[in-house]
Each structure stands twice: as C-alpha cells, then as structure tokens.
C-alpha cells in the first residue's frame, strides 16, 4: 500500500485540506464581521442544502440502473409524507425488491 502513495498524491491531499479549511474559515470570518446578513446572501445560503443534495443524488439517479431509479423515487415519495428514517427504509426496501425479486 505504501508503494502506491506518491508525493503527488500527498501534495494533492494537503492542498485539498488547505482549500477546505480556508473556505470554511473564510465563510465564518465573513459572516461574523457583518452586523446583518443581506437578504440576497441569506437566500443564497438557504439554497445551499438543495444544491448539495442535487449534486449527490443526480449522478446516481442518471448513471444507476433501474433499481436505483425506482428506489430513489420510492424514497422521494416516502420522504414527502414520513420522517427521514422511514424514507431510508422505504428506499432500501424498494432496492432490495428490485434486485432480488424483480432481477434488476
């Protein structure tokens, strides 16, 4: 395993860590120096969770098989009505039914 880690990989990991730290601390410093948050910035911050969720879910939905698509749609329908744990269970159950009973 040690033979596979190159200096380029270590530098890439360190650069990513520094960039992540700077963006996190930069946001904190920016917000703490403001007396009030402007409405446009508040709207942008409110949109972040939906944007992050979309970037996580969309590739799996469009690149996955039918079992992924059906499980995600079932989880979406369950998530509208029930709490998160039930949504997770419904999506998991749908994926297992698709894989084991329907053969997707």
Secondary structure as GFF3:
##gff-version 3
##sequence-region A 1 104
A	DSSP	three_ten_helix	2	4	.	.	.	ID=ss1
A	DSSP	alpha_helix	7	33	.	.	.	ID=ss2
A	DSSP	alpha_helix	39	63	.	.	.	ID=ss3
A	DSSP	alpha_helix	66	81	.	.	.	ID=ss4
A	DSSP	alpha_helix	84	96	.	.	.	ID=ss5
A	DSSP	pi_helix	97	101	.	.	.	ID=ss6
###
